[in-house]
């Protein structure tokens, strides 16, 4: 056993070292949360409160009707939190969420893939998953948004080369967890069906079955909540207008590369104020369409594109998940957590294009875009403290925040006390324990 591990470590030495670096950098992003823990929004007011007052089985089947889908991760993590002292309960969701993030990095680094065939490619993608602008502080270390990391894990599993000598239970479990943690991963069902159609392996069949079961469950819950009129009113309403197109282009095409700060700087300092958002969006659409036309008219590129399973899959996934977000987001808001997956997928497509072209100039161009995304992402990894009222550092740091352990002490003295939670100062909940 020890000999096998030494051989494994020797083969993946760089990956292990890089994984440790990522863990260390992650702690730097939000030391307060790692040391003190915190519940964010519905983690406390819905999931933790339900777990406190119900048994294990009831908790595992719990879902929030207003949200309209099943999310097993907060069910599991808040259930665990009920078995530890109340003052430390949020650490369960914080470290559980961190494990799911690290799980994504592990799948990216340690598995042979049709997408990532070289060590340096795996490292660049791992950096994108940690630093790039789409991964906003809003989704960091909370169980509600683990579905995003699990969906990305499922995407990378889609491209993994099956190794018959390796135990695949770990990958199957990831697909199971992802499909029962939200609708994002379920949108991958057509591609997993296609993979099984071509591969016809037991491994692919098990992944497909788990994903199919999760999809049927999610669709059933969506239908139930919609027809019962308990679903949030603005969900499942197709709103298509100029504002939502501008919103989508800004959040999913511009911000993933240039970040929030730099995108706003461009707009305010490069005479773009003379142009309306509609004109800027129109220019971006024309640019993208021009690139697509070039792809289709160039016979050599088009022939290679048809054979590039990974690139075509990423484009299809981008379209599928963007469609889900258009329908399932709250109102016309397409930023924040809703922009993480499309924005990341856009960067993955650019990364693939940087390796797709034979022409060196094209490869350099797309590589520069990825480099820009990493530079702006590193700058925004811990957002500036200036104008903290309006910035995102409050999702990472405690700036006059409610400290959970102090809030619990106040609650123990007065059971009617409304416990303050993140995002502060607006959120609080009444912790009634039967």
N, C-alpha and C positions, 0 to 999 in steps of 0.2 A: 504493500500500500504506500509506504513512505518512498520507495524507489519510484513507483509510478508517479507520485506527486512531484518528485524532484525532476523527472523527465518532462512532465507537463509544465512545470515552472520554467525550466530551461528553454522550452520551445516558446513559451508566452512571456518571457521575462520582461520585455518592453511593455507589453500590455498590462502586466501586473504593476509595474512602476508607474505607468501613466494613470492607472486606476487609483492608486494611492494619492497621486497629485490632484486628481479631480475631487477626491474626498476632502482633501485639505483645503482646496480652493472653495469648495461648497461651504465649509465651516466659516470661511472668511466672509462669505456673502451675508450671512445672518447669524452671528454668534449668539445674539440674544435669544433667538428662537430655539437654537440647539440647546442652550443651557437652561432656559426657563420654560420653554414650551408655550403654546397658545392655541386656543380654539379659534377658528375663523367662521363667522356667520352660522350657517346651518349645521356645521359640525356639532356645535353645542346646542343650539335652539331646537334642532330636529333629531339628529342621529344620537347624540350623547344622551339627551333627555329621554328618548325612547328606550335606549339600551339600559338606562338606570331603572326603568319602571316595567321592563318586560323580560321574559326569559330568553335564553339563547336562540331557540328555534324561531320564536316570534321576531326577534331582532334580525335574524338572517333573511327573513322574507319581507322586511320593512322597506318601503319606498316612499318618497315624498310626492303626494298626488299633484301638488302644484308644479313640480318639475316635470312629471310625466314620463319618467323612465326609472329603471332599476339600477342602483349603483352599489354593488356589494362591498367595495373597498371601505367606505366609511362605516358600513355595518360591522365589518370585521374589526376594524381598528378601534371603533368606539366600544365594541364589546370587550376587547382586551383592556381598554382603559378603565372599565368598571371593576377590574380585579386588582388594581393598584391604588394606593392612597389617593384620595380625591385631589390633594394639592399637586400631585404629579400626573394627573390623568391626561392632560394634553400632550405629554411627551410620547404617548402611544401613537397618536395620529401624526406627530411630527416625524418621529423616527421610522414609523411604518411607511410614510410617504417618501422619506429619503431612501429607504430600501427599494421602493418601486422605481425611483429615479436611477439609482445605481444599477438596478436590474436591467434597465434600458441600455446603460453604458456597457454592461457585461455582455449582453446579446450582440451589441455593435462590435465590441473588440475581440471576442473570443470564439466567434463562429465563422466558418468559411462561407462566403457569400458570392452570389452572382453579381451583386452590386459593388461590394467592397472586397476587392481581390488582393489588395496590398496593405501592409501594415500602416504606411503613411496615410492611405485613404481612410482607414478606420480611425486613425487619430484625428484627422481633420474633421470627420463627421462627429466624433465625440466632442470636439471643441465647439462645433456648431450647436450641438444639443445642450451644451452648458452655457455658452456665451452669447449666441446670436440674438439680435433684438426681439424676435418673436417670443422668446421665453421670458415674459414679463414677470415682475415680482408677484403679481396677483395670483399666479398658479404655484408659487414656490412653497413646498413643504405643507401642503394641506390635502387631506384625503379626498375632498370634493373634486379636485382637478387632476387626481391621479389617472383618471380615464384618458387624459391627453397623452401622458407618458406611456400608458399601456397600449394605446392605439399606435403610437410610433413603434413600440416594441413589436406589435403585430405586423407592421409594415416591413420591418427588417427581417422578421421571421419568414415572411412571404418570399424573400429573396435568398434565404439560407439554403446551402447545398446540403442535402440529406446525407448524414454519415451513419451508415448502418451499424458501425461498431460502437456508436455512442448512444447512451440512454437519452431518448427524446422526451421523457416525461416532463422535464423542466419546461421545454418549449410548449408542450400540450397544455400544461398548467397556465402558462402565460396567455395562451389563446382563450382558455376558459375564463380566466379572470378578466381579460379585456372585453370579451363579448358580454359579460354580465356586469360591466361597469359603465355602460353608456352606449349610445347609438353610434358614436364615431367609428368604433372598431367594426360594428356590424355592416357599415357601408363597404367594407372590404370583401364581403361575401362573394360577389361575382368573380373577383380575382382568385380567391381561394378555390372556387368551383372550377375555374379555368385551369388552375395548376393541377388539381386532382384529375381533370379530364385528360391532361397530357401525361402526367406522371403515373397515375394509377397505383400509388403505393399506400400501404397501411398507414404510414406516418401522415400523409396528406389527407387521408380519409378521416382520421381522428381529429385533425385540426378543423376540417370542414364540418364535421358533426357538431363539435363544440360551438363553432361560430354560427351554425344554423340554429341550434337550440337557443343560443343567446339572442339571435335576431328575432326568432319567433316570440320569445319572452318579451323583448323590448317592444315589438310591434303590438303585442296584446295589451301591454300596459298603456302604451300611447293611445290606442283605440279606446280602452276603458276610461282613461282620464278625460279624453276629449269628449266622448259621448255622455259622460257623467257630468260634464261642465265643471270639473274641478281643476282642469289644466289652466295654467296661466294664460290669460286671454290673448296675449300678443304672440303666443307660440302657434306654430302650424298655420300661420297666415302668410301667404306669399305676397310680399310687398316689393314692387319693382319700380323704382323711379330714379331720377338723376342723382339724388342725394345718396341713395344706397350704393349706386355704382361708384361714386366718388369715394365714399366710405370704404368700399371694398378695395379699390385701387390703392388708396393711401395705406391702409392697414396691412394688405397682403402682397403688394408688389413694390411699393416705395419704402415703407418703414423696415421691412426685413433686411434691406441692404444698407440704408442710410440711418436707420434708427429714428427715434422721435426727435431728439435734439437737432440733429443735422438736417433732417427733412424740413423742420420749421425754420431753421437758419437759411436754407436755400430759398424758401418761399418768401422770407422777409427781407433778404439782402441781395438777391440776384434779379431784382426788378420783376419778380414773379407776381408782386402785388398788383401789377397792372393787368395781369391775366386772371380771369375768374377760375375757380376750381373746376368748372365744367370744361373750360378750354384746356387746362393742364391735363385733366383726365382724358380728354379727347386725343391730345397729343400722345399720351402714353399708350392708349388703345391702338392708335395708328401705327406706332412703333412696333408693338407686339404683333399686330396683324401683318406688318411688312416682313418681320422675321419669319412668321409662319408661311407666308406666300413664298419667300425665298426657299424655305425648306421643301415645299411641295414642287416648286418649279425646277429646282436643281435635282436632276435625276439621280446623281450619285448619292447625294445626301438623303434623298427620299428612300432610296433602296436600302441604305444603311439604317435609316430610322425604322423602317418596317421590320428589320431584323433585331432591333435593340429592344428586347423584352423589358428590360429594367426601365429605360426611359419612357417607353409607352405606358408602362404600368404606373409610373410616378405621375404622369400627366393625367391618366384616367382617375387615379386616387385623388389628385388635386381637384378635379372636376366634381367627383362624387362627394367629397367632404365639404367642398364649398357649397354645393347644392343643399346638403344637410344643414349647414349653418345658415344659409339664406332662409330656410323654412323654419328651423328650430330655435333661432336666436330670439332674444327678447327685443321686440320692436325692430328698429332699423339699426341697432347698435351691433357693429361687426368688429369692434376693436377688443382690446384686452384679451381675455381667455378665448374668445371666439376666433381671434386672428392667429392663435399660436400654430395650429395644425396647417392651415393654408400657407401661412408665412414660412413655416419650416419646410413644407413640401416644395414651395417655390425655390428655396435655397438648395434643396436636394436635387431639383431639376437643373438648376444652374451648375451645381457641382458635377452632375452627370454630363452636362454639355461641355464642361471644361476638359473632360476625358473623351468626349464623343468625336470631336472634329479632328480631321487630319491637318487642316490648316493651322499653323502655329499661332497666327494672329488671333484667331477665334478662341483658341485654347487660353491664350494669355488674357484676352478680354474677360472671359467668364471666370478665370482664376482671380483676376483683380476685383471682380464683383464680390466673390466669396471672401477675399481678403478684407474688403471694405466692410462687409457684414460682421466679420470677426472683430475688427478694430472698433466699430461703433458699438458692438455688443459688449466688448470689454469695458468701454467707457460707461455704459449704462448698467453694467452688472450690479454695481451698487450706485443707484441714482444719486445725483447731487442733493445736498442737504438744503441748499437755498430754496426758498419758497416751499418749505416742507409741507405746508398746508395743501399745496396743489401737486406735489410730486409723489413718486411711488416709493420713496424710502420708507414710508410709514407701513408698507407691507412687509418690511424686513427688520426695521429697528423700532425700539420702544421710545417714542417721543411723547412723554406725558401719557403713556398708554395704561390701560388697566392690567396690572400684573395678576395673573390667575391665582397664585397662592394667596395674595392679599385679598382678592375678591372672595375667595373661599372663606377666609377668616371672618370677613364681614358678614357673609351669608350664615355662618355657623352661629353668630350672635343674633342675627335677625333673618329668619327663614323667608321673610317677604322682601328681602333685599334683591334688587335687580342687578344681576352680575354683568359687569362690563366685559365685552369680548371684542376681538378684532373683526373687521376693520373699524377701528375706533375713530371718533368718539360716539358714532351713531348707533352702534350695535350693542344690545344687551338682551338678557333673557331671564325669565323667572324659573329657577330650578326647583321644581316641585318633585319630591321623592316620596312615593307611596310606601 
